[in-house]
């Protein structure tokens, strides 16, 4: 059989493929979350498109933008957004239950400074965010992919971090947090090796703080600390 020659578009697609940091599994979603997906989400949703996003149009105003990768059930996202109405927050989350829970919280709290992209954050950063633009990035408790053979799926790794840092404006920050020590060590190694970043602290952050938005304690974190789990925060500034 004659081998089919790839088109330029197909070659570009192959070049840009990446190992996803998540696996789409069929999970439980409540009736309230389903309702929020149908009724509330359209007020906050931003569709993924392979072109730069008009942030002023998406939010209806001009303000600093902080990207949150992996919003979970939205508890932290909404707490920070409520504390900082002067900032626009763009959340990336792929799981239906999390998106529904976040949309429900936003609706109940009447928050207007959050938008949600239900899509792979790597592609959102690559295709929709201009260089030297973001005021900050939050990556809180990403999947640690505990088994060594799965470490290649971890989000805080190169080449993604290099691309992500290029989207942060000079003086902006990246704030990561994890409850998995091995992953915290990898995060420190990756961020410390990035030439455009400098660590705000000597080693790990002693508090859940950064120059713009303090990370609130979640129920998940409080439970982990009661069980004796460690929490590691890292705050780096874009130079």
Phi, psi and omega in degrees: 000133180291134180287130180285129178280133181285143175284163176304323180295318179292323177296318179295321179297318178298319182296325186268357179297148179219161177282122183287144180270010179216160175235125182283106177251154177282111182245170180287138174226132184282165177297323179295320179292321176299317179298319180295323177299321183279320190258318185267321185306319181305336179283342184241350188283142169239123181287141173289130172219142180283057175206160183298136181279138172276095186293322179299320178289320182296322182261347182075019179192169175255125181198161175302147182242130173246131178263130173246122181259115182083084184277351182060230180266008171088001183299309181292316181306311184290322179297316180291318180297322178293325180283341183228071180294346181279355183245143172267136181241126175251116181257135175250123178210138184255340187272132186302316182299318179294315179298317179297317179296318179296314179299321179297315179297314180302318181294314181295326182268357179056041178275138182242000186254024178233137171233152186237130171250117179269079185197164177302122184298327180300316180286327176297312179298315183296319192254336192245348186248126180293159175290151176054043188242314189288141174282335180189166177224133175246127172232093186255119176054055174292161179306122184282348182043073192299321183289139184303323182291347179258359183302334179296344179273352183297139185287318182278084183199164174274149010271359186299317184298321177301317178294317181298316180299325180294342179270351179271136179288148174306133185093345176283180187222163167233128183238116179245150176215144178209156174250017181242111190301317181300322179289324179298323178294319177295317178303314180298318180296314183293313183291322180293331181277350181280115188296340181271004181242150169227143181287129179291337183235174172273096184087220182285156180291130181286345180223169180274049187236156173213177188296342187238313186227123176282137178279119180285157176282130180264167175299322178300315181292316181300319178296316179298320180291325176297329180273001178088013179283143176278157175231131180238124176249143177227130178234118180238145182254137175284127181270000000 
